[in-house]
Amino acid sequence: MLETAIDKEWWRGAVIYQIYPRSYQDSNADGIGDLNGITSRLPYIASLGVDAIWISPFFTSPMDDFGYDVSDYCNVDPMFGSLADFEKLVSAAHYLGLKVMIDLVLSHTSDRHPWFIESRKDQTNHKSDWYVWADAKPDGTVPNNWLSIFGGSSWQWDSRRKQYYLHNFLKSQPDLNFHNPDVQDALLDATRFWLDKGVDGFRLDTINFYFHSESLKDNPALPPEKQSYNTAPSVNPYSYQSHLYDKSQPENLDFLRRFRALLDEYPAAAAVGEVGDDERGLQILADYTSGGDKMHMCYAFDFLGGGAPTPNKVWKAFHDLESEAPDAWACWAFSNHDVVRYTSRWQVAPDLQDNANRLHIALLLTMRGSACLYQGEELGLQEAYVPYEDLQDPYGIEFWPDFPGRDGARTPMVWDQTSTYAGFSEVKPWLPIPEEHLFAAVGLAEQNVTSLLNHYRAMLAFRKAHPALRKGTMDFDRTDGDVLTFVRSHEGDEVYCAFNLSPETREIPFDGNTIEPLDHKLDFYTEVDNDLLKLQAYGVFFGSIKKS
């Protein structure tokens, strides 16, 4: 029997489907999704044509931040199942040709992790410097002006040690001290545990938060005109600072090299990092993915916040990335579990929403890089309204009503419109399911050959059919006004991509050249002649250019 060659670069150009396990499929009627539920839905995921799944945290946790507060890195929380259930999931995914990536939260743990319980006992125990501790100022106030993404100071007083500890997120999520090599070793051991369980890679949460500056200098103020609200909402003063000292430190590069060296011991393991930095996101992405000895790929928040993509915004993102590191590799996403779904964030007229949804997935899947899709976006799900009394997210509870938190992007997946709970569970789910989501359920979409779901499948098949779209170069043509055009090329395969990012019809002249459509099913255009392409509102065209 011939052995199948291992593709060590499967990740380059891969499309990764993100699963938020609490909200994907409940298999044991407790209202919360679980690992066995995911396993039961793997054939659906495989039918989309994606390459891999990324599962948000399912580790043992008190669930203050729904699994992003880990109390045991090497076990499954009973809420989600068992290690045996996870092993079955990996086996089933691999049988269907899907890679499995899991979310590693290395920057911080739960305050109920045994490491922190030991560390906080006193200032001399063997784990006393596994977390970031600092003395109070002489007047008893916090060590510096660093702020938490979840609001307020990032320092919390601990009466046992009579010191403050650092937490970039909830006060129950203390930050690990990466300046201690023993901490790094312990985290790498946990990484190896999951690699030995058969995972194909990792999504690294808040990858640029690992190290802090040991100087503990105050962060400088950021002028109002430079403030951005991609990482934190405008109601949070976190965006008032230039975060020079509390994250994105140069020492992180050496740890990422250690992490990559571990992954390289395995046949084809890969990792994607989340870069949370409004000022230097693309620069950090470039630093972390260049050289072939750190991250395989990273994603920043350029398209996860703010306004819809414009031709100039897309061009600038790639221009800046190319300027920082030509060999860097990005992984683009328009939605995830932390941000408002892009169908709501980038509002368009209701009668044009479907066209806009089709354009945005076409753009995401043709830009150079890998891509992440978030569960439910293939159905065109809008951000859900969750009443205050049903909120679960501590972030939203803190800043309600000005910022409702992240629950609106985390409501359960809708499978069957005829079921009381949309086929997600037999009992009331942990978050309510909006009635309007039922009209986008998988069962209905499967019955409509022209549904957005089937368009996703067609786009993913189109991407797989063209090596240029997965691994090719990207040469921009038009980047001004409302029209964006570029050419993807790879070893003789060439795809011309045109997008009308506006609600008005636009024309593109071709100066005597002729164009030939590559796939009529994916195009939204009203007329194509030898030297003129007319794109309707949010129109898309894929073709090849024949030079005159």
Secondary structure, DSSP 8 states (H G I E B T S, - for coil): -------TTTTTT-EEEEE-GGGT--SSSSSS--HHHHHHTHHHHHHHT-SEEEE---EE---TTTTSS-SEEEEE-TTT--HHHHHHHHHHHHHTT-EEEEEE--SB--TTSHHHHHHTS-SSSTTTTSB-EE---TTS--SS--B-TTSSBSEEEETTTTEEEE-SS-TTS-BB-TTSHHHHHHHHHHHHHHHHTT--EEEETTGGGS---TT-----B--GGG---SSS-TTSGGGGB--SSSS--TTHHHHHHHHHHHHTTSSS-EEEEE---TTTHHHHHHHHHGGGSS-SEEE-STTTSSS---HHHHHHHHHHHHHH-TT--BEEES--TTS--HHHHS---GGGHHHHHHHHHHHHTTSSSEEEEETTGGGT-------GGG---HHHHHHTTT---SGGG-S-----TTSTTTTT-SS--SS---GGGGGG-HHHHHT-TTSHHHHHHHHHHHHHH-HHHHH-EEEEEE-STTEEEEEEEETTEEEEEEEE-SSS-EEEE-TT-EEEES-GGG--EEEEETTEEEE-TT-EEEEEEE--
